[in-house]
Amino acid sequence: MKFNHYNQLLEALYKAPIPRDVFIKNIRRLFDYRFQVNTSLKDALAKKLDNSLSLLIDDTLEDDTTLEVLKAYGMPIVWDSAFVSCSLANLSLSKATFCFIDIEATGPRPAEDELLEIGALKCKGGEILGTFQSLINVAEIPENIQELTGITPDMTKDAPLVGEVLSKFKDFLGDSIFVAHGIDFDYNFIADTLRYKGMPLMLNPKLCSLLLSKKTILSKKYSISFLNDFLGLGVPVQHRAYEDALSSKKLVDIASLMLPFDARDVLGLLEFTRGKISYPKSLSYAKIKKEELEIASFDKLLKKEKLESVNLDLESLRKKKWLL
């Protein structure tokens, strides 16, 4: 059993446990290929684990140590003497910890541009466990970014440097599921910046609120600012990291009420978002509404103040075919 990409290995792990020796062999080969040019993984590991370890790809390193390092970096794994399994298997949505994240940057390329701001909120069972928000000291902010975000050089001149912010953010993120709207940009920008800075890696599972919204909400546009207005999410500021992360959280709260039965646990949600699970083909929108959607739970959720600022009339939206 040979995997050519880390994501391929992770996909296989979602489906079934992998023999421990096969998993370890693939991890060392993949990390050797993935990081031998782009980053100093040895330095990153040494800083993370008190200079006591060598490489993940070093076959002299004890297997348990390699697995502990992967888990510390956010990979969702548990193991015994025979198999490595996914820690998210059979985990209900109410018991999983999600971290909703958004970033602002001086441009789209982490090799050339800089992180400008990180905002995040960590949630479990719909409740906010904690928040994270920080501007970052950068050398220069292009005028178009200043106009878009409202962040000026005066606002960042006394902000902490990127290494300090990323270190605190990683501690905040922990082993939670990384959620963002258009996740490839946010996740990859942070992950690449960590590598360029020689810092510990980020291997957390990912959930894209943009893809999830497209599968559950009928709208002509899916930008976070449009959906904020369209659905009445009530977040007054756009293009700032924390506020957009909060909008992403509210979108996932709404979308979670529209999931098919096969997507009612964490792995099911991830599979549904990636298109691996869909609504039953035999059901029309009307039948889905009657047989699968727990409409009453939305009112229950509102009463618990988990969506206190969302102003929605679900029946009206469905009649207009704006919402499944």
KALIN-V8859 format. One record per pair of residues at least 6 apart in sequence whose ideal C-beta (glycine too) atoms are under 8 Angstrom apart, sorted by the first residue. I is the first residue (numbers start at 1). J is the second residue. If there is no record, write none. Layout:
# KALIN-V8859
I|J ; I|J
This chain:
# KALIN-V8859
1|12 ; 1|18 ; 1|19 ; 1|22 ; 1|26 ; 2|26 ; 3|9 ; 3|12 ; 3|26 ; 3|30 ; 5|30 ; 6|30 ; 6|31 ; 6|34 ; 6|203 ; 9|18 ; 9|23 ; 9|26 ; 9|27 ; 9|30 ; 10|75 ; 10|205 ; 12|18 ; 13|23 ; 13|77 ; 13|84 ; 13|85 ; 13|86 ; 14|86 ; 14|88 ; 14|89 ; 14|267 ; 14|270 ; 14|271 ; 17|83 ; 17|84 ; 17|85 ; 17|86 ; 18|83 ; 18|84 ; 18|85 ; 19|82 ; 19|83 ; 19|84 ; 20|63 ; 20|79 ; 20|80 ; 20|81 ; 20|82 ; 20|83 ; 20|84 ; 23|84 ; 24|63 ; 24|66 ; 24|67 ; 24|84 ; 27|56 ; 27|66 ; 27|70 ; 28|56 ; 28|57 ; 28|58 ; 28|59 ; 28|66 ; 29|57 ; 31|41 ; 31|55 ; 31|56 ; 31|57 ; 32|57 ; 35|41 ; 35|195 ; 36|57 ; 38|195 ; 39|195 ; 39|196 ; 39|198 ; 40|198 ; 41|55 ; 41|56 ; 41|57 ; 41|201 ; 42|54 ; 42|55 ; 43|198 ; 44|194 ; 44|195 ; 44|198 ; 44|199 ; 44|200 ; 44|201 ; 45|53 ; 45|54 ; 45|55 ; 45|56 ; 45|69 ; 45|200 ; 46|52 ; 46|53 ; 47|198 ; 47|199 ; 47|200 ; 48|69 ; 48|72 ; 48|200 ; 49|69 ; 49|72 ; 53|61 ; 53|65 ; 53|69 ; 54|60 ; 54|61 ; 55|61 ; 56|66 ; 56|69 ; 56|70 ; 67|77 ; 67|79 ; 67|84 ; 70|77 ; 70|203 ; 71|77 ; 71|175 ; 72|200 ; 73|200 ; 73|201 ; 73|202 ; 73|203 ; 74|173 ; 74|174 ; 74|175 ; 74|176 ; 74|178 ; 74|202 ; 74|203 ; 74|204 ; 74|205 ; 75|203 ; 75|204 ; 76|86 ; 76|87 ; 76|88 ; 76|175 ; 76|204 ; 76|205 ; 77|84 ; 77|85 ; 77|86 ; 77|87 ; 78|84 ; 78|85 ; 78|86 ; 78|87 ; 79|85 ; 86|267 ; 88|96 ; 88|177 ; 88|205 ; 88|266 ; 88|267 ; 88|270 ; 89|267 ; 90|265 ; 90|267 ; 91|265 ; 91|266 ; 91|267 ; 92|264 ; 92|265 ; 92|266 ; 93|256 ; 93|264 ; 93|265 ; 93|266 ; 93|269 ; 94|124 ; 94|125 ; 94|126 ; 95|124 ; 95|125 ; 96|124 ; 96|177 ; 96|266 ; 97|122 ; 97|123 ; 97|124 ; 97|129 ; 97|174 ; 97|175 ; 97|176 ; 97|177 ; 98|122 ; 98|123 ; 98|124 ; 98|176 ; 98|177 ; 98|179 ; 98|207 ; 98|249 ; 98|252 ; 99|120 ; 99|121 ; 99|122 ; 99|123 ; 99|172 ; 99|173 ; 99|174 ; 99|176 ; 99|177 ; 99|178 ; 99|179 ; 99|204 ; 100|120 ; 100|121 ; 100|122 ; 100|123 ; 100|179 ; 100|180 ; 100|209 ; 100|245 ; 100|246 ; 100|248 ; 100|249 ; 100|252 ; 101|118 ; 101|119 ; 101|120 ; 101|173 ; 101|178 ; 101|179 ; 101|180 ; 101|186 ; 101|190 ; 101|245 ; 101|248 ; 102|118 ; 102|119 ; 102|120 ; 102|180 ; 102|181 ; 102|186 ; 102|241 ; 102|242 ; 102|243 ; 102|244 ; 102|245 ; 102|248 ; 103|115 ; 103|116 ; 103|117 ; 103|118 ; 103|119 ; 103|185 ; 103|186 ; 103|189 ; 103|190 ; 103|241 ; 104|115 ; 104|116 ; 104|117 ; 104|145 ; 104|149 ; 104|151 ; 104|239 ; 104|240 ; 104|241 ; 105|113 ; 105|114 ; 105|115 ; 105|116 ; 105|145 ; 105|189 ; 106|113 ; 106|114 ; 106|116 ; 106|138 ; 106|140 ; 106|141 ; 106|142 ; 106|145 ; 107|113 ; 107|114 ; 107|142 ; 107|145 ; 108|185 ; 110|188 ; 110|189 ; 110|192 ; 110|193 ; 110|196 ; 111|192 ; 111|196 ; 114|136 ; 114|138 ; 114|139 ; 114|162 ; 115|136 ; 115|138 ; 115|162 ; 115|165 ; 115|166 ; 115|189 ; 115|190 ; 115|193 ; 116|135 ; 116|136 ; 116|138 ; 116|141 ; 116|145 ; 116|149 ; 116|151 ; 116|156 ; 117|133 ; 117|134 ; 117|135 ; 117|136 ; 117|149 ; 117|151 ; 117|240 ; 117|241 ; 118|132 ; 118|133 ; 118|134 ; 118|136 ; 118|165 ; 118|166 ; 118|169 ; 118|190 ; 118|241 ; 119|132 ; 119|133 ; 119|240 ; 119|241 ; 119|242 ; 119|243 ; 119|244 ; 119|245 ; 120|131 ; 120|132 ; 120|133 ; 120|169 ; 120|172 ; 120|173 ; 120|241 ; 120|242 ; 120|245 ; 121|128 ; 121|130 ; 121|131 ; 121|132 ; 121|242 ; 121|245 ; 121|246 ; 121|249 ; 122|128 ; 122|129 ; 122|130 ; 122|131 ; 122|132 ; 122|172 ; 122|173 ; 122|174 ; 122|176 ; 123|129 ; 123|249 ; 126|253 ; 126|301 ; 126|304 ; 126|306 ; 127|306 ; 128|249 ; 130|172 ; 131|242 ; 132|168 ; 132|169 ; 132|172 ; 133|241 ; 133|242 ; 134|159 ; 134|160 ; 134|165 ; 134|168 ; 134|169 ; 135|151 ; 135|155 ; 135|156 ; 135|159 ; 136|156 ; 136|159 ; 136|160 ; 136|161 ; 136|162 ; 136|165 ; 137|156 ; 137|157 ; 137|158 ; 137|159 ; 137|160 ; 137|161 ; 137|162 ; 138|156 ; 138|162 ; 140|153 ; 141|151 ; 141|152 ; 141|153 ; 141|156 ; 145|151 ; 146|152 ; 148|239 ; 149|239 ; 149|240 ; 150|239 ; 150|240 ; 151|240 ; 159|165 ; 162|193 ; 162|197 ; 163|197 ; 163|199 ; 166|190 ; 166|193 ; 166|194 ; 166|197 ; 166|199 ; 167|199 ; 169|190 ; 170|194 ; 170|199 ; 170|200 ; 170|202 ; 173|202 ; 173|204 ; 175|204 ; 176|204 ; 177|204 ; 177|205 ; 177|206 ; 177|207 ; 177|266 ; 178|187 ; 178|202 ; 178|204 ; 178|205 ; 178|206 ; 178|207 ; 179|206 ; 179|207 ; 179|208 ; 179|209 ; 179|248 ; 179|249 ; 179|252 ; 180|186 ; 180|187 ; 180|206 ; 180|208 ; 180|209 ; 180|245 ; 180|248 ; 181|208 ; 181|209 ; 181|210 ; 181|213 ; 181|224 ; 181|244 ; 181|247 ; 181|248 ; 181|251 ; 182|208 ; 182|210 ; 183|206 ; 183|207 ; 183|208 ; 183|209 ; 183|210 ; 183|211 ; 184|208 ; 187|202 ; 187|206 ; 190|202 ; 191|201 ; 191|202 ; 194|200 ; 194|201 ; 194|202 ; 195|201 ; 205|270 ; 207|252 ; 207|269 ; 207|270 ; 207|273 ; 208|273 ; 209|248 ; 209|251 ; 209|252 ; 209|255 ; 210|222 ; 210|224 ; 211|273 ; 211|274 ; 212|251 ; 212|252 ; 212|255 ; 212|269 ; 212|272 ; 212|273 ; 213|219 ; 213|222 ; 213|227 ; 213|251 ; 213|255 ; 214|222 ; 215|255 ; 215|272 ; 215|273 ; 215|275 ; 216|254 ; 216|255 ; 216|258 ; 216|259 ; 216|323 ; 216|324 ; 217|227 ; 217|231 ; 217|251 ; 217|254 ; 217|255 ; 217|258 ; 217|322 ; 217|323 ; 217|324 ; 218|321 ; 218|322 ; 218|323 ; 218|324 ; 219|226 ; 219|227 ; 219|230 ; 219|322 ; 221|227 ; 221|230 ; 224|238 ; 224|244 ; 224|247 ; 224|248 ; 224|251 ; 225|238 ; 225|239 ; 227|233 ; 227|247 ; 227|251 ; 228|234 ; 228|235 ; 228|238 ; 228|247 ; 230|322 ; 231|251 ; 231|254 ; 231|310 ; 231|312 ; 232|310 ; 232|311 ; 232|312 ; 233|247 ; 233|250 ; 233|251 ; 233|309 ; 233|310 ; 234|309 ; 234|310 ; 234|311 ; 235|243 ; 235|244 ; 235|246 ; 235|247 ; 235|250 ; 235|309 ; 236|243 ; 237|243 ; 238|244 ; 238|247 ; 250|307 ; 250|309 ; 250|310 ; 253|301 ; 253|306 ; 253|307 ; 253|310 ; 254|307 ; 254|310 ; 254|312 ; 256|269 ; 257|293 ; 257|294 ; 257|295 ; 257|297 ; 257|298 ; 257|301 ; 258|293 ; 258|323 ; 258|324 ; 259|268 ; 259|269 ; 259|272 ; 260|272 ; 260|277 ; 260|278 ; 260|279 ; 260|280 ; 260|288 ; 260|292 ; 261|292 ; 262|268 ; 262|271 ; 262|272 ; 262|277 ; 263|269 ; 263|271 ; 263|272 ; 263|277 ; 268|277 ; 271|277 ; 272|278 ; 279|288 ; 279|292 ; 283|291 ; 283|292 ; 285|321 ; 285|324 ; 288|324 ; 289|295 ; 289|318 ; 289|324 ; 293|324 ; 295|314 ; 295|315 ; 298|312 ; 298|314 ; 301|307 ; 302|308 ; 302|310 ; 314|323 ; 317|323 ; 318|324
